[in-house]
Amino acid sequence: MNWMMLEEYLKKDNRCVVPLGCTEQHAYLSLATDSILAERVSVEAAEPLGIPVFPALPYGITPRFRAYPGSVNLRVETYGKIVQDVLDSLYQSGFRRILIVNGHGGNTPAASVVSEWLADFEDASVRFHNWWNAPKTWAAVQAIDPVASHGSWMENFPWTRLFGVALPDHEKPMVETAAISGVSTDEVRRVLGDGNFGGRQHRPDEDMMRIWRAGVEETRALLDPWEIK
């Protein structure tokens, strides 16, 4: 869309979607996994409703993975200011119902920024949605295989895989959270190795599409119905 198309859209609707992603290690999957998934689930959820989706914010809060090449970390203070600036800009454009679709657990401090922002913009409504662990989507993951984690099969969709990359065909034991808490980034890499927190690296596409359909439907349900203030 160009600005003129968006201006015309805002005459009849004020909903939009903002995906939050990250650029960080995901074992054998794309460094952009979180951004790819957040943006795609947003588009598939919003497109039938004619609601615009902004490009995913590609960098997030990921300090633990800095020892893995390609992981880009934003400080919490920096990230909060970026999210606030995005909301300010959307509000000035005329958007009043904003769905934030988060694809990275480290970005959850942004939810607090949203709460503070809403206190100053009482005629706006913002919903913060962690799409991958929302109730119905997470239930679909658990029903297929409860051993699922960061960088494992549960993020291995056709659109996050890398061509020509061979995947291990075994179930990795889950890493204890305590082993990667309060330690150096080098120690995090030593403990995690390939970066998968635990579980298999891949499952059949039919399993993945069950999860994906749940994610899209659950995200769409946050957009419609959504009463105007």
HELIX and SHEET records of a PDB file:
HELIX    1   1 TRP A    3  TYR A    9  1                                   7    
HELIX    2   2 THR A   33  ALA A   46  1                                  14    
HELIX    3   3 GLU A   47  LEU A   49  5                                   3    
HELIX    4   4 PRO A   63  PHE A   65  5                                   3    
HELIX    5   5 VAL A   76  SER A   93  1                                  18    
HELIX    6   6 GLY A  105  ASN A  107  5                                   3    
HELIX    7   7 PRO A  109  ASP A  120  1                                  12    
HELIX    8   8 TRP A  131  ASN A  133  5                                   3    
HELIX    9   9 PRO A  135  ILE A  144  1                                  10    
HELIX   10  10 TRP A  153  GLU A  155  5                                   3    
HELIX   11  11 THR A  177  ILE A  180  5                                   4    
HELIX   12  12 THR A  185  LEU A  192  1                                   8    
HELIX   13  13 ASP A  205  ALA A  221  1                                  17    
SHEET    1   A 3 ARG A  15  LEU A  20  0                                        
SHEET    2   A 3 ARG A  97  ASN A 102  1                                        
SHEET    3   A 3 SER A 125  ASN A 130  1                                        
END                                                                             
